[in-house]
Amino acid sequence: MAGPTMTDPYTVLGLARDATPEQIKAAYRKLAKKHHPDLNPGDTAAADRFREIAAAHDLLSDPEKRARFDRGEIDQDGQERPARGFYRDFAEGPGGATYTGGPDLSAEDLFAELFGRMGGAGGRAGVKARGADVSYTLRVDFLDAVNGGRRRLTLPDGRELEVAIPPGTHDRQTLRLKGQGQPGFGGGPAGDAYVEVHVQPHAVFTRKDSDIHVEVPVTLKEAVLGARIQVPTVSGPVMLTVPRGSNTGTTLRLRGKGVPGRAGGPAGGQPSGNQPGGDQYVRLKVMLPERPDPELIRFVEGWAGGDQDVRSELSGGGTRP
């Protein structure tokens, strides 16, 4: 399901309406770290709260959508009424010829004309019209966008559409649902629905093209002596070997653990052809004990190797002591 309607996005993030982009980003990060489902397993309330937080950030972090929301042109879910099309934009005469007679007519005027309600004017036999196209937005979880999935989109009129999310879907990618727009008239075909996918940020993973990046903490012992540790990937946890002498910033690659490959290009004007799968890059972050360890302190105090110059490459930077 597309989920319940979000409340005011400024209220969700605890912001004033004149909040800066930096304040919006900071508020989102603070709340996301607290409520992300990965950090609150089994807590449905936290999951619902995170979806609402992500939706609010999605709208307010987009300058154009924020401006349109502030002007009242779209609602808090980013939805708007389809633009009112004119009859002659879609109408066809007998044999498929484009209808050109008369002034612009709305759908209401069209029905009035066809049924003889425009001051006695008769209808035009054989006229058919293609339905109007409509546009929607759909918020999708990061992992669903990477791995693919199916979501249900609730439309303003209460109908629901099932949307297939192709593996590797990008943020702001547009999916076309043929024949799911406004119904046609007089035997004309229905319009299409265009769904713009908004991929929600993840608390752990980031994406660059087809590669996934993640920062993984390791203990001092694991970094110095090496270890086998479990790390998350978009397809589930795997074991990774940490080499001896690893340091903060050491980056290890997991081949084939990025965005899955697929045949054909994604929708929305992206290049066609086979799309190769990506890799996952694990950046290590060495973590000292949270509390001072007396044994470690005594060792370091007597460790001759602790006097090495680790900042020599910073010399010549234009500053003097």
Wavefront OBJ file of the C-alpha trace (Angstrom):
o trace
v 0.000 0.000 0.000
v 1.093 3.572 -0.520
v 0.514 4.260 3.149
v -1.568 6.811 5.085
v -1.597 10.485 4.182
v 1.302 12.349 5.712
v 0.701 15.291 8.045
v 2.284 18.689 7.398
v 5.956 18.020 6.487
v 7.207 20.987 8.484
v 5.458 19.613 11.577
v 6.851 16.121 10.948
v 10.439 17.414 10.948
v 9.821 19.964 13.718
v 10.736 22.911 11.497
v 9.523 26.448 10.894
v 8.237 27.218 7.420
v 11.266 29.410 6.718
v 13.742 26.608 7.547
v 16.931 26.575 5.481
v 17.998 23.561 3.371
v 20.740 22.867 5.924
v 18.200 22.819 8.769
v 15.960 20.452 6.790
v 18.846 18.067 6.167
v 20.006 18.169 9.794
v 16.488 17.550 11.145
v 16.000 14.593 8.804
v 19.301 12.969 9.745
v 18.602 13.327 13.453
v 15.141 11.777 13.221
v 16.163 9.086 10.703
v 18.893 7.788 13.000
v 16.352 7.467 15.793
v 13.478 5.855 13.892
v 15.037 3.898 10.992
v 13.601 0.336 10.829
v 17.087 -1.193 10.630
v 17.828 0.302 14.028
v 14.419 -0.639 15.481
v 13.748 -4.203 14.297
v 10.171 -5.318 14.869
v 8.974 -1.843 15.908
v 6.105 -1.065 13.510
v 5.509 2.340 15.084
v 9.111 3.335 14.372
v 8.787 2.071 10.793
v 5.628 4.137 10.234
v 7.286 7.173 11.796
v 10.355 6.765 9.559
v 8.230 6.574 6.425
v 6.551 9.823 7.425
v 9.927 11.458 8.158
v 11.339 10.299 4.821
v 8.289 11.581 2.957
v 8.557 14.986 4.619
v 12.250 15.220 3.748
v 11.551 14.099 0.190
v 9.158 16.988 -0.355
v 10.980 19.758 1.515
v 14.441 18.905 0.143
v 13.202 19.496 -3.407
v 13.126 23.307 -3.887
v 10.533 23.169 -6.663
v 8.159 20.843 -4.808
v 8.603 22.771 -1.566
v 7.676 26.001 -3.353
v 4.637 24.375 -4.946
v 3.547 22.942 -1.588
v 3.932 26.350 0.060
v 1.771 27.861 -2.700
v -0.852 25.165 -2.203
v -0.426 23.679 -5.689
v 0.325 20.163 -4.379
v -0.602 18.415 -1.156
v 1.680 17.031 1.527
v 1.980 13.761 -0.426
v 3.219 15.607 -3.511
v 0.039 14.815 -5.438
v -1.926 17.230 -7.580
v -5.023 17.075 -9.696
v -4.263 16.194 -13.319
v -4.145 19.281 -15.494
v -7.478 19.989 -17.166
v -7.033 19.033 -20.808
v -9.062 20.311 -23.722
v -11.200 18.137 -25.895
v -9.495 18.921 -29.176
v -6.095 17.910 -27.772
v -7.267 14.289 -27.640
v -10.279 13.985 -29.981
v -10.291 12.056 -33.218
v -12.833 12.185 -35.975
v -13.938 9.294 -38.135
v -10.995 7.261 -39.394
v -8.655 8.629 -36.742
v -8.438 12.194 -38.091
v -7.682 14.777 -35.436
v -10.695 16.805 -34.425
v -10.207 20.489 -35.305
v -13.675 21.977 -35.356
v -14.933 24.484 -32.834
v -13.346 26.139 -29.774
v -11.452 24.383 -26.974
v -13.873 22.196 -25.076
v -13.409 20.706 -21.646
v -14.647 17.218 -20.833
v -17.814 18.702 -19.297
v -18.462 20.786 -22.419
v -17.876 17.738 -24.602
v -20.613 15.755 -22.913
v -22.941 18.717 -23.074
v -22.290 19.096 -26.807
v -22.670 15.399 -27.603
v -25.997 15.175 -25.803
v -27.420 18.317 -27.358
v -27.249 20.516 -24.251
v -25.404 23.468 -25.761
v -28.308 25.628 -26.826
v -29.776 22.926 -29.034
v -26.571 22.083 -30.923
v -26.373 18.475 -32.015
v -23.573 16.056 -31.246
v -20.913 15.097 -33.760
v -21.298 11.456 -34.750
v -18.243 9.240 -34.833
v -16.098 11.410 -32.558
v -13.780 9.624 -30.150
v -11.205 10.997 -27.727
v -8.093 9.572 -26.078
v -8.042 9.878 -22.320
v -5.669 12.337 -20.677
v -2.324 11.227 -19.242
v -1.873 11.601 -15.488
v 1.202 11.925 -13.278
v 1.826 10.606 -9.778
v 4.711 10.234 -7.348
v 5.511 7.087 -5.391
v 7.885 6.788 -2.440
v 9.938 3.599 -2.542
v 12.302 2.137 0.060
v 15.994 2.106 -0.872
v 16.241 -1.693 -0.927
v 13.091 -2.073 -3.050
v 14.563 0.326 -5.605
v 17.859 -1.601 -5.677
v 16.473 -5.137 -5.715
v 13.089 -4.543 -7.352
v 9.636 -5.140 -5.945
v 5.954 -4.280 -6.261
v 4.094 -1.402 -4.643
v 0.467 -0.336 -4.643
v -0.338 3.286 -5.422
v -3.591 4.726 -4.107
v -5.062 7.266 -6.533
v -7.062 10.359 -5.558
v -10.309 8.672 -6.652
v -9.662 5.690 -4.377
v -8.535 3.277 -7.081
v -5.290 1.388 -6.625
v -2.568 0.640 -9.142
v 0.037 -2.061 -8.699
v 3.413 -0.711 -9.774
v 6.319 -3.015 -10.625
v 9.614 -1.487 -9.454
v 12.414 -2.743 -11.748
v 15.713 -3.715 -10.065
v 18.150 -0.820 -10.111
v 15.494 1.905 -10.217
v 17.002 5.376 -9.756
v 15.654 8.242 -7.692
v 13.274 10.415 -9.775
v 13.001 7.751 -12.474
v 9.635 7.793 -14.259
v 7.705 4.589 -14.902
v 4.982 4.461 -17.563
v 1.803 2.486 -16.905
v 0.124 2.171 -20.288
v -3.635 2.648 -20.318
v -3.840 3.593 -16.627
v -4.649 7.274 -17.169
v -8.026 8.945 -17.680
v -10.573 6.861 -19.623
v -11.194 7.637 -23.282
v -14.523 8.674 -24.782
v -16.479 7.255 -27.622
v -14.271 4.207 -27.924
v -11.029 6.167 -27.672
v -8.110 4.631 -25.757
v -7.321 5.480 -22.150
v -4.386 7.726 -21.379
v -1.241 6.599 -19.607
v -0.074 7.046 -16.018
v 3.444 8.316 -15.379
v 4.815 7.481 -11.935
v 7.874 9.356 -10.687
v 9.720 7.173 -8.165
v 11.223 8.864 -5.122
v 13.793 6.572 -3.506
v 14.085 7.033 0.252
v 17.567 7.344 1.808
v 18.944 4.402 3.771
v 20.499 4.659 7.220
v 23.508 2.509 6.245
v 23.862 2.247 2.463
v 24.546 4.918 -0.130
v 24.492 4.403 -3.881
v 26.710 5.709 -6.672
v 25.659 4.513 -10.114
v 25.564 0.697 -9.765
v 27.843 0.519 -6.728
v 26.841 0.444 -3.068
v 28.945 2.069 -0.346
v 28.819 1.363 3.379
v 30.963 2.315 6.367
v 31.580 -0.520 8.835
v 33.077 -0.045 12.337
v 35.844 -2.438 13.465
v 37.559 -2.751 16.817
v 41.207 -1.876 17.319
v 41.988 -5.561 17.801
v 40.242 -6.532 14.546
v 42.108 -3.808 12.672
v 45.543 -4.709 14.075
v 45.308 -8.501 13.979
v 42.820 -8.976 11.163
v 39.460 -10.732 11.512
v 36.435 -12.267 9.792
v 33.419 -10.040 10.351
v 29.816 -9.963 9.166
v 28.844 -6.964 7.046
v 25.471 -5.970 5.562
v 24.808 -5.916 1.825
v 21.683 -5.033 -0.145
v 21.062 -8.758 -0.657
v 21.757 -9.826 2.945
v 24.726 -10.149 5.338
v 27.999 -11.753 4.198
v 31.354 -12.519 5.812
v 34.309 -10.254 5.040
v 38.010 -10.670 5.816
v 39.610 -7.646 7.449
v 43.350 -7.695 6.626
v 45.957 -7.282 9.371
v 46.993 -3.683 9.881
v 43.814 -2.159 8.475
v 43.126 1.477 9.260
v 40.240 3.899 9.178
v 39.590 4.573 5.513
v 40.730 1.151 4.324
v 38.231 0.210 1.611
v 37.442 -3.372 0.639
v 35.423 -4.490 -2.376
v 32.734 -7.149 -2.460
v 32.357 -8.106 -6.120
v 28.826 -8.423 -7.424
v 27.221 -7.198 -4.191
v 26.060 -3.860 -5.543
v 22.979 -3.042 -7.606
v 21.887 -6.194 -9.512
v 22.430 -6.236 -13.271
v 19.563 -6.637 -15.686
v 18.779 -6.816 -19.395
v 17.405 -3.684 -21.046
v 17.546 -0.089 -19.888
v 15.414 1.425 -17.137
v 12.341 3.456 -17.940
v 12.337 7.207 -18.099
v 14.704 7.885 -20.968
v 17.727 5.958 -19.705
v 20.035 4.178 -22.184
v 19.005 0.738 -23.388
v 21.107 -2.395 -23.428
v 22.366 -4.771 -20.782
v 23.060 -3.121 -17.446
v 25.949 -4.801 -15.585
v 25.726 -5.367 -11.863
v 27.759 -3.284 -9.436
v 30.014 -3.960 -6.449
v 29.840 -3.014 -2.796
v 32.630 -0.976 -1.231
v 33.180 -1.365 2.505
v 35.035 1.488 4.197
v 36.451 0.501 7.585
v 36.288 2.772 10.596
v 38.507 1.834 13.540
v 36.743 2.349 16.856
v 38.538 2.723 20.188
v 36.828 1.399 23.333
v 33.993 3.625 24.507
v 35.504 3.687 27.998
v 39.232 4.092 28.725
v 40.958 0.717 28.996
v 43.763 0.868 31.623
v 45.628 -2.033 30.039
v 45.529 -0.399 26.599
v 46.661 2.914 28.060
v 49.665 1.296 29.772
v 50.612 -0.512 26.575
v 50.460 2.641 24.447
v 52.472 4.627 27.005
v 55.328 2.134 26.670
v 54.948 1.566 22.924
v 57.859 3.009 20.978
v 55.989 2.820 17.667
v 53.466 5.326 18.948
v 55.914 8.190 18.301
v 55.802 7.967 14.498
v 55.064 11.144 12.565
v 51.633 10.602 11.055
v 51.132 14.235 9.973
v 54.252 14.763 7.891
v 52.222 14.970 4.684
v 50.413 18.013 6.062
v 53.596 20.124 6.063
v 53.704 22.810 3.409
v 50.005 23.512 3.770
v 50.634 27.215 4.318
v 50.335 27.244 8.118
v 52.995 27.625 10.731
v 52.945 26.648 14.390
l 1 2 3 4 5 6 7 8 9 10 11 12 13 14 15 16 17 18 19 20 21 22 23 24 25 26 27 28 29 30 31 32 33 34 35 36 37 38 39 40 41 42 43 44 45 46 47 48 49 50 51 52 53 54 55 56 57 58 59 60 61 62 63 64 65 66 67 68 69 70 71 72 73 74 75 76 77 78 79 80 81 82 83 84 85 86 87 88 89 90 91 92 93 94 95 96 97 98 99 100 101 102 103 104 105 106 107 108 109 110 111 112 113 114 115 116 117 118 119 120 121 122 123 124 125 126 127 128 129 130 131 132 133 134 135 136 137 138 139 140 141 142 143 144 145 146 147 148 149 150 151 152 153 154 155 156 157 158 159 160 161 162 163 164 165 166 167 168 169 170 171 172 173 174 175 176 177 178 179 180 181 182 183 184 185 186 187 188 189 190 191 192 193 194 195 196 197 198 199 200 201 202 203 204 205 206 207 208 209 210 211 212 213 214 215 216 217 218 219 220 221 222 223 224 225 226 227 228 229 230 231 232 233 234 235 236 237 238 239 240 241 242 243 244 245 246 247 248 249 250 251 252 253 254 255 256 257 258 259 260 261 262 263 264 265 266 267 268 269 270 271 272 273 274 275 276 277 278 279 280 281 282 283 284 285 286 287 288 289 290 291 292 293 294 295 296 297 298 299 300 301 302 303 304 305 306 307 308 309 310 311 312 313 314 315 316 317 318 319 320 321
